[in-house]
Amino acid sequence: MISYVKGALADKSGDRIVVEAGPVGLGIYVPLSVLEVLPPLGEEVKIYTYLQVREDDLSLYGFLNRQDLEMFKQLIGVNGIGPKGALGILSALRPDDLRLAILTGDAKAISKAPGVGAKTAQRIILDLKDKVSAEQMLAGIAGMEEERTAMPLTKEAGREAVEALVALGYTNLEASKAVKSVQITDDMDAEAVLKASLKFLAFL
């Protein structure tokens, strides 16, 4: 089992990158959300991976953090969705947006992914709505990287701000995206997060 690959980024093209791990260059399939934020060639990257083993093929799929890798694993656990299909979904929808769509039952957003119809989108929501953790969303909303530990007060401020925006008439998706846009610090309470979120929404 290859948990992650760390090394120089040697190539990136299409939906595949190559990372030098010692004297070996490993080809890894990644979603667009990863390609868009990769550093220039030659710089070091750390990619969390899933290894698909078949009789005639070994394929690596990679993500920038464990949460997104877990989202990928959850998707391929849905009947009818393989690794390539899951990668397509995570290219059409960023992992955090997919989590939001699942939590809010937004089948229309999920069905925008290539090869995903309305029935498949509903199946994804039905199968994963109890598996996608609200804690994962709050970690994303707080703007924290996967390797950091989310502070309870910070998460609570984000949660309360989302609830306040929903009470003001915004949808869960709009409210969560607005709060996620805020760089929440430990000294910010829910009111401060709410004000910053409203500023973001005013420019939409």
C-alpha positions as CSV (number, residue, x, y, z in Angstrom):
1,M,0.0,0.0,0.0
2,I,1.4,3.4,-1.0
3,S,0.1,6.0,1.4
4,Y,1.7,9.0,-0.2
5,V,4.4,10.0,-2.6
6,K,6.8,12.8,-1.9
7,G,9.3,14.1,-4.4
8,A,10.0,16.5,-7.2
9,L,7.2,17.2,-9.7
10,A,8.7,16.0,-13.0
11,D,5.7,16.3,-15.3
12,K,2.0,17.3,-15.5
13,S,-0.3,16.9,-18.4
14,G,-3.9,16.1,-18.9
15,D,-5.1,14.3,-15.8
16,R,-1.8,12.8,-14.9
17,I,1.4,13.9,-13.1
18,V,4.8,12.3,-12.6
19,V,6.5,12.6,-9.2
20,E,10.1,11.5,-8.8
21,A,10.4,9.2,-5.8
22,G,14.1,8.5,-5.6
23,P,15.3,7.1,-8.9
24,V,11.7,6.2,-9.9
25,G,9.1,8.5,-11.6
26,L,5.6,7.6,-10.5
27,G,2.6,8.4,-12.7
28,I,-0.4,9.6,-10.7
29,Y,-3.9,10.4,-11.9
30,V,-5.2,13.6,-10.3
31,P,-8.3,15.7,-10.5
32,L,-8.3,19.2,-12.0
33,S,-8.5,20.7,-8.5
34,V,-5.0,19.3,-7.9
35,L,-3.5,20.3,-11.2
36,E,-4.6,23.9,-10.7
37,V,-2.6,24.4,-7.6
38,L,0.5,22.4,-8.2
39,P,3.8,24.2,-8.0
40,P,6.2,24.6,-11.0
41,L,8.0,21.5,-12.3
42,G,11.0,20.6,-10.2
43,E,9.5,21.7,-6.9
44,E,8.7,19.2,-4.2
45,V,5.1,17.9,-3.8
46,K,3.4,15.5,-1.4
47,I,0.6,13.5,-2.9
48,Y,-1.7,11.2,-0.9
49,T,-2.5,8.2,-3.0
50,Y,-4.9,5.3,-3.7
51,L,-3.5,2.3,-5.5
52,Q,-5.9,0.4,-7.8
53,V,-4.8,-3.1,-8.5
54,R,-6.0,-5.1,-11.4
55,E,-4.7,-8.2,-13.1
56,D,-3.2,-6.2,-16.0
57,D,-2.8,-2.8,-14.5
58,L,-1.6,-0.8,-11.4
59,S,-2.9,2.8,-11.2
60,L,-2.2,5.5,-8.7
61,Y,-4.7,8.2,-7.9
62,G,-3.6,11.2,-5.9
63,F,-4.8,14.1,-3.8
64,L,-3.3,16.9,-1.8
65,N,-4.7,15.9,1.6
66,R,-6.2,12.9,3.3
67,Q,-9.7,14.4,3.5
68,D,-9.9,14.6,-0.3
69,L,-8.5,11.1,-0.7
70,E,-11.2,9.9,1.7
71,M,-13.8,11.6,-0.4
72,F,-12.5,9.7,-3.4
73,K,-12.6,6.4,-1.6
74,Q,-16.2,7.1,-0.5
75,L,-17.1,7.8,-4.1
76,I,-15.7,4.6,-5.5
77,G,-17.7,2.8,-2.8
78,V,-20.9,3.9,-4.5
79,N,-22.3,1.3,-6.8
80,G,-21.5,2.0,-10.4
81,I,-18.7,4.5,-9.8
82,G,-15.1,3.5,-10.5
83,P,-11.8,5.4,-10.0
84,K,-12.0,7.1,-13.3
85,G,-15.6,8.2,-12.7
86,A,-14.8,9.4,-9.2
87,L,-11.9,11.4,-10.7
88,G,-14.2,13.0,-13.2
89,I,-16.6,14.0,-10.5
90,L,-13.8,15.5,-8.4
91,S,-12.6,17.4,-11.5
92,A,-16.0,18.9,-12.1
93,L,-16.6,19.7,-8.5
94,R,-13.9,20.6,-6.0
95,P,-14.0,18.1,-3.0
96,D,-15.4,20.8,-0.6
97,D,-18.1,21.7,-3.2
98,L,-19.0,18.0,-3.6
99,R,-19.3,17.6,0.2
100,L,-21.6,20.6,0.3
101,A,-23.7,19.2,-2.5
102,I,-24.1,15.9,-0.7
103,L,-24.9,17.5,2.6
104,T,-27.5,19.8,1.0
105,G,-28.9,17.2,-1.4
106,D,-28.0,19.2,-4.4
107,A,-28.2,16.5,-7.1
108,K,-28.3,19.1,-9.9
109,A,-24.7,20.2,-9.0
110,I,-23.4,16.6,-8.9
111,S,-25.1,15.7,-12.2
112,K,-22.9,18.4,-14.0
113,A,-20.0,16.0,-13.8
114,P,-19.3,14.1,-17.0
115,G,-21.1,10.7,-17.2
116,V,-23.2,11.4,-14.1
117,G,-27.0,11.5,-14.6
118,A,-29.7,12.5,-12.2
119,K,-30.1,8.9,-10.9
120,T,-26.4,8.5,-10.2
121,A,-26.3,11.9,-8.5
122,Q,-29.2,10.9,-6.2
123,R,-27.5,7.6,-5.5
124,I,-24.3,9.4,-4.4
125,I,-26.3,11.6,-2.1
126,L,-28.2,8.7,-0.6
127,D,-25.1,6.5,-0.1
128,L,-22.8,9.3,1.2
129,K,-25.0,11.7,3.1
130,D,-24.4,9.9,6.4
131,K,-20.7,9.4,5.6
132,V,-19.7,12.9,4.7
133,S,-18.7,14.4,8.0
134,A,-19.9,17.9,9.0
135,E,-16.5,18.1,10.8
136,Q,-14.8,17.8,7.4
137,M,-16.9,20.7,6.1
138,L,-16.1,22.8,9.2
139,A,-12.4,22.2,8.8
140,G,-12.7,23.5,5.2
141,I,-14.8,26.4,6.2
142,A,-12.2,27.4,8.8
143,G,-9.6,27.5,6.0
144,M,-7.3,25.0,7.7
145,E,-4.9,22.6,5.9
146,E,-5.4,18.9,6.5
147,E,-2.4,18.5,8.6
148,R,-3.4,21.1,11.1
149,T,-5.7,20.6,14.1
150,A,-9.0,22.6,13.9
151,M,-9.6,24.7,17.0
152,P,-13.1,24.1,18.5
153,L,-13.9,27.8,18.9
154,T,-12.9,28.5,15.4
155,K,-15.2,25.7,14.1
156,E,-18.0,26.9,16.3
157,A,-17.7,30.5,14.9
158,G,-17.9,29.1,11.4
159,R,-20.9,27.0,12.2
160,E,-22.8,29.9,13.8
161,A,-22.0,32.2,10.9
162,V,-23.4,29.7,8.4
163,E,-26.5,29.3,10.5
164,A,-26.9,33.1,10.7
165,L,-26.6,33.5,6.9
166,V,-29.2,30.8,6.3
167,A,-31.5,32.6,8.7
168,L,-31.0,35.7,6.6
169,G,-32.3,33.8,3.5
170,Y,-29.1,32.5,1.9
171,T,-28.9,28.8,0.9
172,N,-26.7,26.4,2.8
173,L,-24.4,26.3,-0.2
174,E,-24.1,30.1,-0.5
175,A,-23.7,30.5,3.2
176,S,-21.0,27.8,3.5
177,K,-19.0,29.1,0.5
178,A,-19.1,32.6,1.9
179,V,-17.9,31.5,5.3
180,K,-15.2,29.3,3.7
181,S,-13.9,32.4,1.9
182,V,-13.1,34.0,5.3
183,Q,-9.6,33.5,6.8
184,I,-10.9,32.7,10.2
185,T,-8.5,33.3,13.1
186,D,-8.7,32.1,16.7
187,D,-9.7,35.5,18.0
188,M,-12.7,35.9,15.6
189,D,-16.2,35.2,17.0
190,A,-19.2,34.3,15.0
191,E,-20.2,38.0,14.6
192,A,-16.8,38.9,13.0
193,V,-17.0,35.9,10.7
194,L,-20.6,36.8,9.7
195,K,-19.6,40.4,8.8
196,A,-16.7,39.2,6.7
197,S,-18.9,36.7,5.0
198,L,-21.5,39.4,4.2
199,K,-18.8,41.5,2.6
200,F,-17.9,38.5,0.4
201,L,-21.5,38.0,-0.6
202,A,-21.9,41.7,-1.5
203,F,-19.3,41.4,-4.2
204,L,-20.9,38.4,-5.9
